[in-house]
């Protein structure tokens, strides 16, 4: 019985891969660009991290990077 379940699940898994849309790759590209810009911004604001806190600086840099990526139509 377990072999039948495993066969059905593995077949469904492999067949579902064909139904995927490549729009996820665009979203992952955008997310990677936002992450890279956020890290660069975060690293360049050492003093602010000490005064304001690292979480505040990270969130501010993340909002900035997200707005920048969306503005440039990535």
C-alpha positions in Angstrom: 0.0 0.0 0.0 2.8 2.4 0.8 4.5 1.7 -2.5 1.3 2.7 -4.3 1.0 5.9 -2.3 4.6 6.7 -3.0 4.2 6.1 -6.7 1.1 8.2 -7.0 2.7 11.1 -5.0 6.0 11.0 -7.0 4.1 10.9 -10.3 2.0 13.9 -9.2 5.1 15.7 -8.1 6.9 15.2 -11.4 3.8 16.1 -13.5 3.2 19.2 -11.5 6.6 20.5 -12.5 5.4 20.8 -16.1 2.5 23.0 -15.1 4.7 25.7 -13.6 4.9 29.1 -15.1 8.3 30.9 -15.4 7.0 34.1 -13.9 8.4 32.8 -10.6 11.9 33.3 -12.0 11.1 37.0 -12.6 9.9 37.3 -9.0 13.0 35.6 -7.7 15.2 37.8 -9.8 13.5 40.9 -8.3 13.8 39.5 -4.8 17.5 38.9 -5.3 18.1 42.4 -6.6 16.2 43.8 -3.6 18.3 41.6 -1.2 21.6 42.7 -2.8 20.7 46.4 -2.7 19.5 46.0 0.9 22.7 44.4 2.0 24.8 47.1 0.2 22.8 49.8 1.9 22.9 48.1 5.3 26.7 47.7 5.1 27.2 51.4 4.2 25.4 52.7 7.3 27.6 51.6 10.2 27.0 54.6 12.3 23.2 54.6 11.9 23.2 50.9 13.0 24.9 51.8 16.2 22.6 54.8 17.0 19.3 53.7 15.6 19.5 49.9 15.8 20.3 47.3 13.2 16.7 46.3 12.7 15.5 49.8 11.9 18.4 50.3 9.5 17.7 47.0 7.8 14.0 47.7 7.4 14.7 51.2 6.0 17.2 49.9 3.6 14.8 47.1 2.5 12.0 49.6 1.8 14.5 51.8 -0.1 15.8 48.9 -2.2 12.3 47.6 -2.9 11.1 51.1 -4.1 14.3 51.4 -6.2 13.8 48.0 -7.9 10.1 48.7 -8.6 10.9 52.2 -9.9 13.4 50.8 -12.4 10.8 48.3 -13.7 12.8 45.2 -13.0 
